[in-house]
Amino acid sequence: MDSFPKQIHFPLCTIAETPRKPDHCIAYVLFAVNRGLANKSAHALRQEFESLFGSDTKLDKDNPDHMRFIYEKALARSQIFNISGVSYMLTMGVVKNIIPAVASTNAVIAAACVNEAFKALSYCSQSLNSYFMYNGNTGVYTHTFKYERKSGCPVCDAKEIRFEIDKNETLNSFIDKLISDPSLQLEKPSIGKPGSSLFMQKPAALREATLPNLSKKLSELINDEDILTITDPVFPLGMSISILVKFL
């Protein structure tokens, strides 16, 4: 998992209280519309969105009117905090998580796919085994090798993960650290322990019930060396990881 580029995530406290970048302003409106924030300003944004597009309307990332709403509200928020750089294109990039690509990248990948298909049909050469690198800055260089399984990978070799943290840290801080861990690649983790849910992203009723736990210290919620169960949308359906928490 940590061989992939680090995903871009925004801590909720930064988005809600101290935005520093245009991305934070866009993410604030996005979370508000998707009911990811529970303050008065976010509630007002959600109500305005529903008044324009209908009650219980879900955000459609391909709807220009919805995207225009996100852009305009993010621009207004950026002006409050004297942040420049909010644009419609950046809004599209943040909301849709768009990764810029150039034509040559697509051409290289397409050529590699055709090359592998040709080898598979003609048996003219050994087929690719899990990893391919292309470097074309100065000349052309390619390299391939078998990507071996990493011991302890949460996807293909799941084991109990040990996580050391200060017992006075809040649950929200703990979640932010999990999200920023490149070996896990989490997006919106839900956390539970045997017989108790500490914080659940969905359904909405359970999220609302566990939201107060975010501001509590870990020592109020769990004991030293408790094992927590983590689920996340990035995992296949039914998959979870176990984390043993060790207090410092």
Salt bridges, closest charged atoms under 4 A:
ASP2 OD2 - LYS150 NZ 2.67
GLU48 OE2 - LYS73 NZ 2.69
GLU50 OE2 - ARG35 NH2 2.77
GLU50 OE2 - ARG46 NE 2.94
ASP56 OD1 - ARG35 NH2 3.50
ASP62 OD1 - LYS96 NZ 2.86
GLU116 OE2 - LYS119 NZ 2.81
GLU169 OE2 - LYS177 NZ 2.58
ASP224 OD2 - LYS246 NZ 3.49
GLU225 OE2 - LYS246 NZ 3.24
